[in-house]
């Protein structure tokens, strides 16, 4: 493909820098806009920047939005709709698909309207009403905040007590500490099983094959303990449309086509021998999922997204096996503490033991005269990926690359992929959801 012009837009925090860097390295012209002032140095030295993305609209062959947020408000889906109405090629959502992530009740309504089973769930705007519900219907629940505060990942709470007493205690604590910011919350019955996300790229009319299955690791520490984070690592494989896909995202194909959605969409589920239960949508790129998808994609990335944005069915060649990624973080991640960040992480030098950068993906990083440095405020400088014919081989490849990275005070999880090896893979195959072939 001839060189094309890609405009990347972070209407809030900077998230999409690695994809911009990848497409830039493939020889395409790239411009990257970051709205959040605290993040504007992210990507410096890796990709060309612009201070006014709207002034670049006519320049761009493709416009790519990285998230659904414009500051603390929804909005990039509406922007994408407006741009499409002007005849522009856009990777991004719609006003309604943005709501899938922000409004959990709406998301469940969409699932049910399209014939997809959902877990028993109730939404509340009053903490005392939620507490009474648990008292009258005892059991383990998952507490999911609604609105802008849901991005504070550590507020998601998964109950463990059969009588729901721990959930009641958490709701009382949240009312005192977060009641002024939390517009509401959803109580979802806890279901035991394998947690797996079903993901696909949609071109405005249909899903592109193969599709993607990934396993998130959100807790900070190995063994899945500690505070919840955005994500500490992910394991993944690609597959043809199997039963797990057809009973989840496959059921939404007509709805997404009516919306004109373009891009990646992810539906996280709990799966057991009885049924498939959707939990929540990511109607946008996932992070660090997109970095791991880049690891698995053997087709040129720029060509793929150019074709996708123009409503075509791009060829998607992928690695026939497994991939994992590990997020490398710095203090005080996942918490906000400016003093700790200033003392331990700001402008931290990133050093590599070898010249090999294979599998190294940038997040909150800048390049100053050839020296990679931590940037921004979040303490998430790098994602490291690896792949192999088996999950064990993918682990070995990834962690060998992690050993190549030197940053003072870095930390990461060393067990990404273990859940698949320790039984999740066997269970999904035994229940028949992956079909006879599994990964492509």
Residue, then its C-alpha position, 0 to 999 in steps of 0.5 A: x500500500x502507498x503511504x497514507x495519512x493517519x490522524x490519531x486523536x486522544x480527546x482525553x488521556x493519551x492512550x493510542x501512542x503505540x499504534x500511532x508509532x507502529x503505523x508511523x514505522x510502517x512508512x505512513x504519515x502520522x499526526x497525533x493530538x493529545x487533549x490532556x495537558x498533563x499527557x501532552x509530552x507522551x509520544x514525543x520523539x516517537x510520532x509527529x504531533x499536532x496541537x489542533x486535530x480539527x485543523x487536520x481533518x482534511x489532511x487525514x485519510x483516516x481519523x482514529x479515536x482512542x477512547x470514548x471520553x472527552x475529559x469527564x464526559x462521553x463524546x468521541x462517538x458523537x464526533x465520529x458520527x459527525x465526521x462520517x456524515x461529512x464523508x470522512x473515514x473514521x475508526x471510532x464509535x457512535x453515541x449509542x456505542x459509547x453508552x455501552x461502557x458508561x451506562x451498564x443498565x443500557x448495555x444489559x438492555x441492548x444485550x437482552x434485546x438481541x437475545x443474549x442471556x445476562x446475569x441478574x443485575x440491578x442499578x441503584x442511585x441510593x446506597x441505602x436502597x442497594x444495601x436493602x436489596x442485598x439484605x433481602x436477597x443475600x448472596x455474593x455480588x459484584x459492585x460496579x460504579x456507574x458514570x465517570x467514577x467507574x474509571x477508578x478501577x479499584x472501586x470495583x468490588x467482587x463479593x466473597x461472602x454468601x450472605x452478602x455482608x462484605x458487599x454491605x460493608x463496602x457500600x456503606x464505606x463507599x457512601x461515606x467516601x465516594x457518595x459525592x462523586x458516584x452517581x450510582x452503582x450496579x449490583x450484579x450477581x456473582x457467577x463462578x466460571x472462566x472470565x474471557x473477553x470476546x473481541x472483534x474488529x468491525x468495519x461498519x457492516x460486519x466483523x472481520x475474521x479471525x476474531x480474538x479471545x483474551x484473558x485480562x489480569x486486572x489485580x496488581x499482584x501475582x495470584x490475582x490479589x491486591x487493588x484492581x488496576x486498568x490492566x496488568x497483563x493479558x493473554x490471547x489467541x485468535x480464532x474463527x467464529x466459534x460458539x463463544x463468539x456467535x452467542x455473544x458479539x455475533x448476536x450484535x452484528x446487525x445492531x452494530x451495523x445499524x449503528x455504523x460502528x467501526x473499530x475494536x469492540x470487546x465483551x467480557x464474559x463469565x463462562x461455565x458449563x451452564x451458560x455464557x454471561x456477559x459482564x461489560x463492554x469495551x466499545x473501543x480499543x483496549x489497553x494494553x490489548x491493542x499492543x498485544x493484538x499488534x503482536x499477533x497481527x502479521x498483516x500490515x497494521x496501517x493497511x488493516x486500519x485504512x481498509x477497516x475505516x473505509x468499510x472494506x474487509x481487510x485481510x487479517x493474517x495473525x499468529x497461529x498460537x498464543x500471545x501474552x503481554x505484561x504491563x511494566x509500571x512505576x510508583x505509585x501506580x495504580x494510585x495518584x500521589x504526585x509526591x511519590x511520582x515526582x520522587x520515584x518515577x518522573x522522567x525515569x530513564x528507560x534502559x535496555x540490556x540489548x539493542x533488540x526492541x522486538x515486543x517493546x510497546x510504548x505507553x507513557x514514554x517520550x524519547x529525548x535525544x535517543x533516551x527513552x524516559x517515563x512521561x505523563x502522570x500515570x506510571x505506565x511506561x511500557x508494555x512487553x509482548x511475546x508469542x509462541x505455539x503454546x501459552x508456555x512458549x509465549x510466556x517464556x518469550x515475553x518474560x525474556x524480553x521483560x528481563x531486557x528492560x531496566x527502569x529503577x523501581x519498576x514492577x510487574x506481574x510474573x504470572x500472566x498466562x498461568x490461568x490458561x495453563x492451570x485449567x481455564x483453557x481445558x475448561x473452555x475446550x471441555x465445555x465446547x465453546x471454542x469449537x474443534x480447532x481453538x486458536x487459528 
